[in-house]
Structure formats: C-alpha cells, structure tokens
Amino acid sequence: MNANDTRILGIGGSYSYGPSCKALNIPPLVAAMSQPIEVDLPHNLGKDEARRRIANNIHKLQEHIPGGAKVESGWAGDQLNLRVQALGDSIDSTIDVEESKVRVKVLLPGMLGMFSGLIQGALQKKGSVLLEDHHKG
C-alpha cells in the first residue's frame, strides 16, 4: 500500500483501494470484493510493435466472449484500460505493454472470482492472439 491508496475494511481483513481502481472508477466495495488475475505474455516484438498489434486486435475481444459483450478501451501511454460488459457483469482490466512482455491484469467482480483459475488459464492459452499480426502492407 502506498500514500495514494485508501484502506477499505471488509470481511476477513482490509483491502487496498489504489490509484488504478480510482482511475477506472471502480467503487471501493467492488474493488474490495474483486479477484485479481495477472498473466504475463512474453514476446520478442519490442514495445512499439506489440502496442500496434494489440491496438489492431483488441476489437476482436468481444468475439471470444460467450453471449456477446460491450468492450470499452482507451490508451494511457503504454497501458490499455479495458471495461468489458457481458452477462450482466462489468470486468475491468489493464494491458501493460513492455519491451519483452505484455502484462494483463483483470479484476473479476464478486462471483466471477470463482472462475479465476479457468479465466487465467484461458488468458495464458489464448492471450497471444492479441499479438498476432494482421497488418497488410
């Protein structure tokens, strides 16, 4: 916890509500109940090429979500902030683009936390789709 974090008291202890939650407008109670997942996707593309490929592929995300989804995204430097709304839930995530890896962080709200292992496995298996090159030219 750093000076910019807020402490939230909850069942089983207290939770940190940091600047990333505030930037995504995640209410403190939701942040406290969220189950975080982090997956690193290594690459040899360099930061600029990886960022370009992610920007070109992110629109395909909704095709991989059962029942359809609404995906909102926006870049802040080399970080892509995502909000996915599907099946009555909203999932916030970030994709940090680095020189030799991409770090995907997902906050699973409430009951979706029970599926964190399954979702983390799917991200590890299919996450590289974000880095595919579909550039023609």
N, CA, C and O of each residue as an XYZ file, in Angstrom:
548
protein
N       0.854     -1.174      0.000
C       0.000      0.000      0.000
C       0.891      1.225      0.000
O       1.876      1.286      0.736
N       0.540      2.216     -0.839
C       1.319      3.444     -0.853
C       0.464      4.622     -0.394
O      -0.697      4.447     -0.023
N       1.042      5.813     -0.420
C       0.358      7.003      0.106
C      -0.914      7.348     -0.659
O      -1.776      8.042     -0.119
N      -1.058      6.882     -1.908
C      -2.237      7.194     -2.712
C      -3.365      6.184     -2.542
O      -4.450      6.369     -3.093
N      -3.116      5.116     -1.782
C      -4.128      4.079     -1.582
C      -5.086      4.457     -0.451
O      -4.732      5.220      0.449
N      -6.272      3.925     -0.509
C      -7.261      4.062      0.544
C      -7.500      2.680      1.113
O      -7.577      1.716      0.352
N      -7.622      2.547      2.451
C      -7.892      1.250      3.058
C      -9.392      1.059      3.187
O     -10.108      1.970      3.604
N      -9.863     -0.122      2.831
C     -11.273     -0.486      2.925
C     -11.367     -1.653      3.899
O     -10.680     -2.660      3.725
N     -12.206     -1.532      4.919
C     -12.409     -2.647      5.841
C     -13.454     -3.582      5.268
O     -14.465     -3.132      4.730
N     -13.220     -4.868      5.378
C     -14.170     -5.839      4.846
C     -14.076     -7.143      5.597
O     -13.286     -7.278      6.532
N     -14.872     -8.094      5.195
C     -14.870     -9.414      5.814
C     -13.503    -10.041      5.586
O     -13.031    -10.109      4.451
N     -12.875    -10.493      6.643
C     -11.590    -11.161      6.518
C     -10.406    -10.211      6.497
O      -9.282    -10.661      6.275
N     -10.605     -8.929      6.717
C      -9.472     -8.011      6.751
C      -9.767     -6.710      6.050
O     -10.920     -6.340      5.830
N      -8.688     -6.021      5.703
C      -8.839     -4.756      4.986
C      -8.194     -4.895      3.620
O      -7.340     -5.755      3.406
N      -8.609     -4.045      2.704
C      -8.171     -4.134      1.327
C      -7.655     -2.787      0.870
O      -8.120     -1.745      1.331
N      -6.700     -2.810     -0.032
C      -6.148     -1.581     -0.585
C      -6.964     -1.164     -1.809
O      -7.264     -1.980     -2.681
N      -7.306      0.090     -1.855
C      -8.040      0.665     -2.987
C      -7.127      1.709     -3.582
O      -7.111      2.857     -3.137
N      -6.355      1.311     -4.602
C      -5.300      2.168     -5.118
C      -5.699      3.020     -6.302
O      -6.851      3.010     -6.735
N      -4.718      3.769     -6.826
C      -4.970      4.687     -7.937
C      -5.523      4.016     -9.186
O      -6.312      4.631     -9.903
N      -5.128      2.750     -9.478
C      -5.646      2.099    -10.680
C      -7.143      1.858    -10.562
O      -7.860      1.978    -11.555
N      -7.637      1.518     -9.365
C      -9.072      1.348     -9.160
C      -9.778      2.690     -9.295
O     -10.855      2.776     -9.886
N      -9.173      3.728     -8.749
C      -9.766      5.062     -8.830
C      -9.826      5.529    -10.290
O     -10.823      6.112    -10.716
N      -8.751      5.272    -11.058
C      -8.703      5.711    -12.454
C      -9.781      5.038    -13.290
O     -10.291      5.641    -14.234
N     -10.135      3.804    -12.961
C     -11.161      3.078    -13.707
C     -12.555      3.294    -13.133
O     -13.516      2.676    -13.589
N     -12.672      4.177    -12.125
C     -13.961      4.452    -11.486
C     -14.583      3.200    -10.875
O     -15.797      3.014    -10.946
N     -13.760      2.341    -10.275
C     -14.261      1.139     -9.625
C     -14.653      1.531     -8.205
O     -13.810      2.017     -7.451
N     -15.910      1.332     -7.824
C     -16.319      1.678     -6.462
C     -15.506      0.887     -5.435
O     -15.133     -0.255     -5.707
N     -15.218      1.469     -4.250
C     -14.394      0.789     -3.245
C     -14.899     -0.600     -2.868
O     -14.090     -1.517     -2.728
N     -16.201     -0.787     -2.699
C     -16.720     -2.088     -2.299
C     -16.473     -3.120     -3.385
O     -16.146     -4.267     -3.081
N     -16.624     -2.731     -4.657
C     -16.358     -3.658     -5.765
C     -14.884     -4.004     -5.796
O     -14.523     -5.165     -5.987
N     -14.025     -3.007     -5.610
C     -12.585     -3.265     -5.611
C     -12.217     -4.230     -4.494
O     -11.363     -5.096     -4.679
N     -12.852     -4.088     -3.341
C     -12.541     -4.956     -2.213
C     -12.991     -6.390     -2.466
O     -12.363     -7.319     -1.958
N     -14.054     -6.599     -3.233
C     -14.575     -7.940     -3.482
C     -14.004     -8.556     -4.753
O     -14.270     -9.727     -5.028
N     -13.238     -7.818     -5.531
C     -12.740     -8.307     -6.803
C     -11.612     -9.315     -6.614
O     -10.826     -9.227     -5.671
N     -11.556    -10.274     -7.535
C     -10.499    -11.280     -7.547
C      -9.530    -10.909     -8.668
O      -9.902    -10.998     -9.838
N      -8.292    -10.494     -8.347
C      -7.357    -10.091     -9.396
C      -6.669    -11.286    -10.058
O      -6.359    -12.286     -9.410
N      -6.442    -11.155    -11.350
C      -5.694    -12.138    -12.132
C      -4.602    -11.358    -12.857
O      -4.861    -10.279    -13.389
N      -3.388    -11.894    -12.881
C      -2.302    -11.300    -13.662
C      -1.681    -12.386    -14.511
O      -1.373    -13.474    -14.026
N      -1.497    -12.077    -15.794
C      -0.877    -13.009    -16.728
C       0.151    -12.247    -17.550
O      -0.150    -11.186    -18.099
N       1.357    -12.783    -17.637
C       2.391    -12.208    -18.488
C       2.448    -12.985    -19.793
O       2.481    -14.215    -19.805
N       2.460    -12.236    -20.893
C       2.575    -12.830    -22.219
C       3.902    -12.377    -22.825
O       4.007    -11.246    -23.300
N       4.921    -13.246    -22.814
C       6.218    -12.855    -23.362
C       6.160    -12.687    -24.875
O       5.376    -13.349    -25.555
N       7.003    -11.789    -25.396
C       7.087    -11.585    -26.849
C       8.484    -11.076    -27.203
O       9.246    -10.665    -26.328
N       8.804    -11.109    -28.477
C      10.083    -10.603    -28.991
C       9.853     -9.471    -29.977
O      10.653     -9.280    -30.894
N       8.785     -8.726    -29.807
C       8.363     -7.735    -30.792
C       8.872     -6.330    -30.509
O       8.901     -5.497    -31.415
N       9.263     -6.054    -29.304
C       9.543     -4.685    -28.897
C       8.237     -4.013    -28.500
O       7.156     -4.442    -28.904
N       8.349     -2.965    -27.711
C       7.164     -2.316    -27.149
C       6.268     -1.693    -28.224
O       5.050     -1.866    -28.184
N       6.850     -0.979    -29.172
C       6.041     -0.277    -30.185
C       5.247     -1.236    -31.064
O       4.068     -1.006    -31.331
N       5.893     -2.315    -31.516
C       5.193     -3.282    -32.364
C       4.121     -4.028    -31.584
O       3.031     -4.269    -32.103
N       4.419     -4.395    -30.349
C       3.420     -5.076    -29.525
C       2.209     -4.174    -29.305
O       1.072     -4.639    -29.375
N       2.441     -2.900    -29.043
C       1.338     -1.945    -28.831
C       0.499     -1.803    -30.098
O      -0.730     -1.757    -30.035
N       1.170     -1.733    -31.251
C       0.448     -1.617    -32.532
C      -0.439     -2.834    -32.769
O      -1.594     -2.695    -33.174
N       0.095     -4.017    -32.521
C      -0.678     -5.235    -32.751
C      -1.874     -5.333    -31.803
O      -2.966     -5.722    -32.217
N      -1.668     -4.982    -30.538
C      -2.781     -5.008    -29.584
C      -3.861     -4.027    -30.025
O      -5.047     -4.354    -29.999
N      -3.454     -2.830    -30.428
C      -4.421     -1.825    -30.883
C      -5.214     -2.334    -32.082
O      -6.404     -2.042    -32.203
N      -4.571     -3.090    -32.966
C      -5.251     -3.624    -34.155
C      -6.133     -4.826    -33.854
O      -7.030     -5.132    -34.639
N      -5.905     -5.517    -32.740
C      -6.627     -6.749    -32.442
C      -7.658     -6.635    -31.327
O      -8.483     -7.535    -31.169
N      -7.636     -5.572    -30.560
C      -8.490     -5.506    -29.367
C      -9.974     -5.573    -29.711
O     -10.775     -6.030    -28.897
N     -10.348     -5.126    -30.903
C     -11.764     -5.172    -31.298
C     -12.286     -6.611    -31.407
O     -13.497     -6.830    -31.374
N     -11.394     -7.581    -31.534
C     -11.805     -8.982    -31.652
C     -12.163     -9.610    -30.311
O     -12.686    -10.723    -30.263
N     -11.882     -8.896    -29.222
C     -12.133     -9.443    -27.891
C     -13.580     -9.870    -27.708
O     -13.843    -10.935    -27.148
N     -14.516     -9.064    -28.167
C     -15.929     -9.387    -27.958
C     -16.351    -10.661    -28.689
O     -17.349    -11.276    -28.315
N     -15.615    -11.067    -29.718
C     -15.925    -12.308    -30.430
C     -15.625    -13.548    -29.578
O     -16.156    -14.628    -29.839
N     -14.776    -13.387    -28.566
C     -14.350    -14.524    -27.740
C     -15.131    -14.641    -26.440
O     -14.820    -15.488    -25.603
N     -16.139    -13.799    -26.266
C     -16.919    -13.809    -25.027
C     -18.297    -14.384    -25.310
O     -19.043    -13.834    -26.120
N     -18.647    -15.488    -24.650
C     -19.959    -16.109    -24.881
C     -21.092    -15.126    -24.577
O     -21.049    -14.402    -23.583
N     -22.093    -15.113    -25.436
C     -23.253    -14.250    -25.229
C     -23.052    -12.821    -25.678
O     -23.941    -11.988    -25.501
N     -21.897    -12.517    -26.258
C     -21.624    -11.160    -26.713
C     -21.177    -10.262    -25.577
O     -21.349    -10.594    -24.404
N     -20.606     -9.132    -25.929
C     -20.095     -8.214    -24.921
C     -19.948     -6.824    -25.502
O     -19.859     -6.642    -26.716
N     -19.925     -5.853    -24.616
C     -19.604     -4.474    -24.969
C     -18.209     -4.206    -24.416
O     -17.965     -4.408    -23.226
N     -17.296     -3.756    -25.263
C     -15.920     -3.522    -24.850
C     -15.593     -2.046    -25.022
O     -15.732     -1.499    -26.117
N     -15.159     -1.400    -23.944
C     -14.695     -0.021    -23.986
C     -13.203     -0.046    -23.701
O     -12.758     -0.756    -22.798
N     -12.418      0.724    -24.461
C     -10.976      0.726    -24.234
C     -10.402      2.106    -24.500
O     -10.971      2.900    -25.250
N      -9.275      2.375    -23.879
C      -8.572      3.628    -24.088
C      -7.134      3.509    -23.617
O      -6.852      2.893    -22.589
N      -6.231      4.104    -24.378
C      -4.813      4.053    -24.055
C      -4.424      5.200    -23.127
O      -4.915      6.320    -23.264
N      -3.540      4.904    -22.187
C      -2.876      5.897    -21.338
C      -1.396      5.548    -21.392
O      -0.914      4.743    -20.595
N      -0.682      6.149    -22.325
C       0.718      5.777    -22.553
C       0.782      4.382    -23.125
O       0.167      4.097    -24.153
N       1.528      3.505    -22.463
C       1.657      2.108    -22.911
C       0.743      1.171    -22.135
O       0.987     -0.034    -22.071
N      -0.314      1.730    -21.544
C      -1.298      0.915    -20.829
C      -2.656      1.074    -21.486
O      -3.147      2.185    -21.684
N      -3.257     -0.070    -21.821
C      -4.612     -0.084    -22.369
C      -5.570     -0.423    -21.236
O      -5.451     -1.476    -20.610
N      -6.523      0.476    -20.972
C      -7.547      0.250    -19.951
C      -8.788     -0.288    -20.642
O      -9.250      0.271    -21.637
N      -9.322     -1.377    -20.107
C     -10.479     -2.037    -20.708
C     -11.604     -2.177    -19.702
O     -11.371     -2.392    -18.513
N     -12.807     -2.055    -20.187
C     -14.003     -2.410    -19.414
C     -14.850     -3.271    -20.339
O     -15.262     -2.838    -21.415
N     -15.102     -4.498    -19.897
C     -15.899     -5.445    -20.663
C     -17.211     -5.661    -19.916
O     -17.213     -6.025    -18.740
N     -18.320     -5.435    -20.605
C     -19.633     -5.666    -20.002
C     -20.283     -6.828    -20.733
O     -20.517     -6.778    -21.940
N     -20.572     -7.890    -19.959
C     -21.167     -9.093    -20.537
C     -21.954     -9.833    -19.461
O     -21.559     -9.864    -18.295
N     -23.051    -10.416    -19.863
C     -23.854    -11.254    -18.982
C     -24.172    -10.562    -17.653
O     -24.199    -11.206    -16.605
N     -24.409     -9.260    -17.703
C     -24.805     -8.521    -16.512
C     -23.676     -8.108    -15.594
O     -23.930     -7.506    -14.551
N     -22.441     -8.411    -15.946
C     -21.292     -8.019    -15.134
C     -20.385     -7.087    -15.917
O     -20.384     -7.080    -17.148
N     -19.620     -6.308    -15.186
C     -18.626     -5.422    -15.773
C     -17.267     -5.844    -15.231
O     -17.080     -5.950    -14.019
N     -16.325     -6.083    -16.129
C     -14.987     -6.529    -15.753
C     -13.990     -5.474    -16.221
O     -13.965     -5.106    -17.396
N     -13.171     -4.993    -15.292
C     -12.157     -4.004    -15.616
C     -10.804     -4.677    -15.701
O     -10.486     -5.566    -14.911
N     -10.008     -4.243    -16.672
C      -8.680     -4.815    -16.821
C      -7.734     -3.797    -17.437
O      -8.153     -2.783    -17.995
N      -6.451     -4.096    -17.320
C      -5.428     -3.287    -17.959
C      -4.476     -4.208    -18.704
O      -4.268     -5.358    -18.319
N      -3.908     -3.686    -19.767
C      -2.867     -4.382    -20.511
C      -1.675     -3.438    -20.552
O      -1.730     -2.387    -21.190
N      -0.591     -3.816    -19.869
C       0.630     -3.018    -19.847
C       1.599     -3.595    -20.868
O       1.968     -4.767    -20.797
N       2.009     -2.754    -21.823
C       2.907     -3.194    -22.882
C       4.337     -2.844    -22.495
O       4.668     -1.680    -22.273
N       5.174     -3.867    -22.418
C       6.578     -3.690    -22.093
C       7.423     -4.190    -23.261
O       6.898     -4.773    -24.210
N       8.728     -3.961    -23.187
C       9.643     -4.292    -24.280
C       9.622     -5.781    -24.643
O       9.695     -6.129    -25.821
N       9.521     -6.671    -23.630
C       9.605     -8.106    -23.916
C       8.425     -8.908    -23.374
O       8.429    -10.137    -23.442
N       7.411     -8.218    -22.833
C       6.216     -8.926    -22.370
C       5.043     -7.965    -22.310
O       5.195     -6.743    -22.288
N       3.874     -8.570    -22.285
C       2.635     -7.841    -22.075
C       2.040     -8.393    -20.789
O       1.900     -9.607    -20.643
N       1.688     -7.517    -19.858
C       1.096     -7.952    -18.594
C      -0.390     -7.612    -18.620
O      -0.776     -6.448    -18.733
N      -1.212     -8.648    -18.514
C      -2.664     -8.492    -18.488
C      -3.123     -8.623    -17.044
O      -2.835     -9.618    -16.379
N      -3.847     -7.601    -16.561
C      -4.404     -7.628    -15.207
C      -5.916     -7.512    -15.333
O      -6.429     -6.605    -15.989
N      -6.622     -8.437    -14.699
C      -8.083     -8.477    -14.766
C      -8.632     -8.508    -13.348
O      -8.161     -9.277    -12.510
N      -9.633     -7.669    -13.081
C     -10.333     -7.687    -11.793
C     -11.685     -8.354    -11.997
O     -12.572     -7.798    -12.645
N     -11.832     -9.541    -11.443
C     -13.094    -10.272    -11.570
C     -14.004     -9.900    -10.409
O     -13.646    -10.121     -9.252
N     -15.168     -9.342    -10.694
C     -16.068     -8.939     -9.611
C     -16.794    -10.132     -8.991
O     -17.108    -11.115     -9.663
N     -17.051    -10.012     -7.683
C     -17.917    -10.935     -6.946
C     -17.787    -12.395     -7.312
O     -16.718    -12.995     -7.192
N     -18.888    -12.952     -7.758
C     -18.989    -14.389     -8.012
C     -18.106    -14.864     -9.169
O     -17.767    -16.046     -9.227
N     -17.730    -13.984    -10.081
C     -16.843    -14.399    -11.169
C     -15.474    -14.809    -10.650
O     -14.731    -15.511    -11.336
N     -15.135    -14.370     -9.429
C     -13.877    -14.764     -8.819
C     -13.734    -16.271     -8.680
O     -12.619    -16.790     -8.644
N     -14.856    -16.975     -8.603
C     -14.813    -18.442     -8.514
C     -14.218    -19.058     -9.775
O     -13.737    -20.192     -9.748
N     -14.248    -18.319    -10.874
C     -13.748    -18.833    -12.148
C     -12.354    -18.290    -12.472
O     -11.905    -18.389    -13.615
N     -11.674    -17.727    -11.493
C     -10.390    -17.075    -11.760
C      -9.366    -18.035    -12.370
O      -8.647    -17.658    -13.295
N      -9.292    -19.259    -11.870
C      -8.338    -20.231    -12.421
C      -8.625    -20.557    -13.871
O      -7.711    -20.637    -14.692
N      -9.895    -20.745    -14.184
C     -10.307    -21.043    -15.554
C     -10.010    -19.869    -16.483
O      -9.511    -20.059    -17.592
N     -10.318    -18.666    -16.030
C     -10.097    -17.471    -16.845
C      -8.604    -17.208    -17.009
O      -8.157    -16.827    -18.091
N      -7.830    -17.409    -15.945
C      -6.387    -17.219    -16.039
C      -5.783    -18.205    -17.042
O      -4.917    -17.829    -17.832
N      -6.230    -19.457    -17.015
C      -5.751    -20.456    -17.975
C      -6.085    -20.074    -19.405
O      -5.262    -20.234    -20.306
N      -7.304    -19.565    -19.612
C      -7.702    -19.139    -20.960
C      -6.855    -17.966    -21.435
O      -6.483    -17.910    -22.607
N      -6.544    -17.028    -20.544
C      -5.697    -15.891    -20.918
C      -4.295    -16.360    -21.292
O      -3.709    -15.860    -22.252
N      -3.756    -17.314    -20.540
C      -2.424    -17.832    -20.841
C      -2.407    -18.566    -22.178
O      -1.440    -18.472    -22.933
N      -3.483    -19.298    -22.466
C      -3.550    -20.092    -23.687
C      -3.867    -19.248    -24.921
O      -3.273    -19.448    -25.981
N      -4.806    -18.304    -24.785
C      -5.303    -17.554    -25.937
C      -4.835    -16.099    -25.985
O      -5.094    -15.403    -26.967
N      -4.150    -15.632    -24.941
C      -3.749    -14.227    -24.883
C      -2.850    -13.789    -26.018
O      -2.851    -12.616    -26.394
N      -2.083    -14.716    -26.568
C      -1.165    -14.362    -27.656
C      -1.902    -13.909    -28.918
O      -1.291    -13.322    -29.811
N      -3.200    -14.174    -28.998
C      -3.996    -13.701    -30.133
C      -3.907    -12.175    -30.234
O      -3.956    -11.620    -31.332
N      -3.777    -11.503    -29.093
C      -3.640    -10.048    -29.086
C      -2.399     -9.595    -29.843
O      -2.361     -8.477    -30.356
N      -1.390    -10.448    -29.916
C      -0.113    -10.070    -30.519
C       0.054    -10.567    -31.944
O       1.125    -10.416    -32.532
N      -0.985    -11.156    -32.503
C      -0.910    -11.615    -33.894
C      -0.844    -10.423    -34.831
O      -1.397     -9.361    -34.543
N      -0.162    -10.606    -35.959
C      -0.018     -9.527    -36.946
C      -0.963     -9.753    -38.106
O      -0.816    -10.709    -38.867
N      -1.935     -8.863    -38.233
C      -2.883     -8.918    -39.351
C      -2.709     -7.714    -40.263
O      -3.602     -7.360    -41.032
N      -1.524     -7.084    -40.159
C      -1.222     -5.891    -40.954
C      -0.975     -6.286    -42.413
O      -0.196     -7.192    -42.706
N      -1.637     -5.605    -43.284
C      -1.439     -5.867    -44.713
C      -0.715     -4.663    -45.297
O      -1.270     -3.570    -45.400
N       0.505     -4.884    -45.667
C       1.216     -3.774    -46.284
C       2.603     -3.772    -45.980
O       3.333     -2.891    -46.433
